[in-house]
C-alpha cells in the first residue's frame, strides 16, 4: 500500500495519527522516519512514513498566507 500520502496530525506515545484523505488513521511510530513532526506532509515509501519536504513547505506557506489574510484589517 505504498504511495500513500498524508498529513501528520499528532503523536500519542507509540502511535502517530496521520490524516489520509480526510480520515484519521493510527500507525506505529516504528514506521515513521526520525525527524517527522506534527503538521508535516508525509509519503509512505518502502513501508516508512517520510516527510515530503516540498509539500510540507508549500502547505506551511499557504497556511501562513491564510492566517495573514485573516488577521489583516
N, C-alpha and C positions, 0 to 999 in steps of 0.2 A: 504493500500500500504506500510505496514511496511516491514522491512528487506531491505530497500534501503540503498545503500552506496554512498558516495560522498566525494568530497574534497571542503572545503570552499575556495572560490576564494576571496571574499571581502564582506564588509558590506557597505551598502549605505543607511544611515538614518534608516528607519524602515524595510529595506529589507536586506536579506542576499542572496548572489549569490553563489550557490553550483553547482559544476561540477559533473554531473552524467552521466557516460558512454560517456564522451566527449562532453556533451551538457550542456550549462549553463542554470540553472533554478533559478528563483527568489522565495523566500519564506519569510514569515513574520518573523521578529526577535522574535515574541512571541512564536514560536515553536522551538527555539534554546536554549539549556541549557546555563545558565550563565557560562562564562569561555571559551566557544568555540572561537577560534581565526582563522584568515585567515591562510590557509595552513594546518589546521587540517583535518585529515581523520575523517569522521563522519558517524554514522549509524542512521537511523530513527527507534526509539524504542518507542512504545506506543505513537506515534504521536509527538515525540520530537526528534530533532537532537541532538545527544550526541557525544562527542569526543570518538573515538576508540583509546585509548592510545597506544596500541601495534602497530597498523598500522601507527599512526602518528609518533611514534619513529622510526620505521623501514624506513618509507618514508624519514624522515629527515636525517637519517644516510646515505641512498642511495644517496640523493641529495648532501650531503657534500662530499661523496666519488667521485661522478661525478665531482663536482667543483674542488676538489683537483687534479684529473686527468687532467682536462682541463688546470689548471694553472701550472702543473709540466713541467719542461723544459727537 
